[in-house]
Amino acid sequence: GLVGSEMCIRDRLAGSDKVKKYHSSYLLPILSANYLFELGDADNSLAMLENVTNPESDLLNDLVFSLKSKIYAEKGICNKSLEAFRKINFYNSITTNTKSYLRRCLKEEGV
C-alpha cells in the first residue's frame, strides 16, 4: 500500500484542476514508480512507468519523463536520460529537479 506522504500527494494531485479531468488511474503507477526509484529499484520503477502511456496531461507527462531521466541517469545510461529529459516541456521546477541527475551521469561518463 501507499505510505502517508504518497497518499497525501495522490490526493493533492487528484484534486488539482490540471489533473482532475484526466485519468487519475495514472497517478498510482507514477507514485509507485517514484517509490520504487527511491528504494533503489530502478528496473521495476521503469517497468511501472511503461504502464503509463499518453496520460494527456502536461504535468503527468513531465513527471513521467523526469522520472525516466532520473532512472536512466542512475543506471549510467546518459543518452537515454538526456532523451527523456528533453521531453520535459512545461514545468521548470521539474526540469530543475531532474538536471542534477543528468549532470552527475554526464560528469561520471566524462562528457
C-alpha positions as CSV (number, residue, x, y, z in Angstrom):
1,G,0.0,0.0,0.0
2,L,0.9,3.6,0.0
3,V,2.6,5.4,2.9
4,G,1.0,8.5,4.3
5,S,3.1,11.0,2.2
6,E,2.2,9.2,-1.0
7,M,-1.5,9.2,-0.2
8,C,-1.2,13.0,0.5
9,I,0.5,13.6,-2.9
10,R,-2.1,11.4,-4.6
11,D,-5.0,13.2,-3.0
12,R,-3.4,16.6,-3.8
13,L,-2.8,15.7,-7.4
14,A,-6.2,14.1,-7.8
15,G,-7.9,17.3,-6.7
16,S,-5.8,19.5,-8.9
17,D,-7.7,21.1,-11.8
18,K,-4.8,20.2,-14.2
19,V,-5.0,16.5,-13.4
20,K,-8.7,16.0,-12.3
21,K,-10.0,16.0,-15.9
22,Y,-7.5,13.4,-16.9
23,H,-7.3,9.7,-16.0
24,S,-6.3,9.7,-12.3
25,S,-5.5,6.0,-12.9
26,Y,-2.1,7.2,-14.0
27,L,-1.3,8.6,-10.6
28,L,-0.8,5.3,-8.7
29,P,1.7,3.9,-11.3
30,I,3.6,7.2,-11.3
31,L,3.7,7.3,-7.5
32,S,4.6,3.6,-7.3
33,A,7.4,4.1,-9.8
34,N,8.8,7.0,-7.8
35,Y,8.6,5.0,-4.6
36,L,10.5,2.1,-6.2
37,F,13.1,4.5,-7.6
38,E,13.6,6.0,-4.1
39,L,14.1,2.4,-2.8
40,G,16.8,1.9,-5.4
41,D,14.7,-0.4,-7.6
42,A,15.3,1.3,-10.9
43,D,14.3,-1.7,-13.1
44,N,10.9,-2.2,-11.5
45,S,10.4,1.6,-11.4
46,L,11.0,1.7,-15.2
47,A,8.7,-1.2,-15.7
48,M,5.9,0.5,-13.8
49,L,6.3,3.6,-16.0
50,E,5.8,1.5,-19.1
51,N,2.2,1.2,-18.0
52,V,1.8,5.0,-18.2
53,T,1.1,5.8,-21.9
54,N,0.0,9.2,-23.1
55,P,-1.8,10.5,-19.9
56,E,-2.9,13.6,-21.8
57,S,-1.7,15.9,-19.0
58,D,1.3,18.1,-19.3
59,L,2.1,17.7,-15.6
60,L,1.9,13.9,-15.7
61,N,3.9,13.7,-18.9
62,D,6.6,15.9,-17.4
63,L,6.7,13.8,-14.2
64,V,7.0,10.6,-16.2
65,F,9.8,11.9,-18.4
66,S,11.6,13.3,-15.3
67,L,11.4,10.0,-13.5
68,K,12.6,8.1,-16.6
69,S,15.5,10.6,-17.0
70,K,16.5,10.1,-13.3
71,I,16.3,6.3,-13.6
72,Y,18.5,6.2,-16.7
73,A,20.9,8.6,-15.1
74,E,21.2,6.4,-12.0
75,K,21.7,3.4,-14.3
76,G,24.5,5.3,-16.1
77,I,22.6,5.3,-19.4
78,C,23.2,9.0,-20.0
79,N,21.9,9.1,-23.7
80,K,18.5,7.7,-22.7
81,S,18.5,10.0,-19.7
82,L,19.1,13.0,-21.9
83,E,16.5,11.8,-24.4
84,A,13.8,11.6,-21.6
85,F,15.0,15.0,-20.1
86,R,14.4,16.7,-23.5
87,K,10.8,15.7,-23.4
88,I,10.1,17.7,-20.2
89,N,8.4,20.7,-21.7
90,F,6.1,22.5,-19.4
91,Y,7.3,22.7,-15.7
92,N,10.6,24.4,-15.0
93,S,10.6,23.1,-11.4
94,I,10.5,19.5,-12.8
95,T,13.3,20.3,-15.2
96,T,15.5,21.9,-12.4
97,N,14.9,18.9,-10.2
98,T,16.0,16.4,-12.9
99,K,19.1,18.3,-14.1
100,S,21.2,17.3,-11.2
101,Y,20.8,13.6,-12.0
102,L,21.6,14.1,-15.7
103,R,24.7,16.3,-14.9
104,R,26.1,13.7,-12.5
105,C,25.6,11.0,-15.1
106,L,27.3,13.0,-17.8
107,K,30.2,14.0,-15.4
108,E,30.8,10.4,-14.5
109,E,30.7,9.5,-18.2
110,G,33.4,12.1,-18.8
111,V,31.3,14.3,-21.1
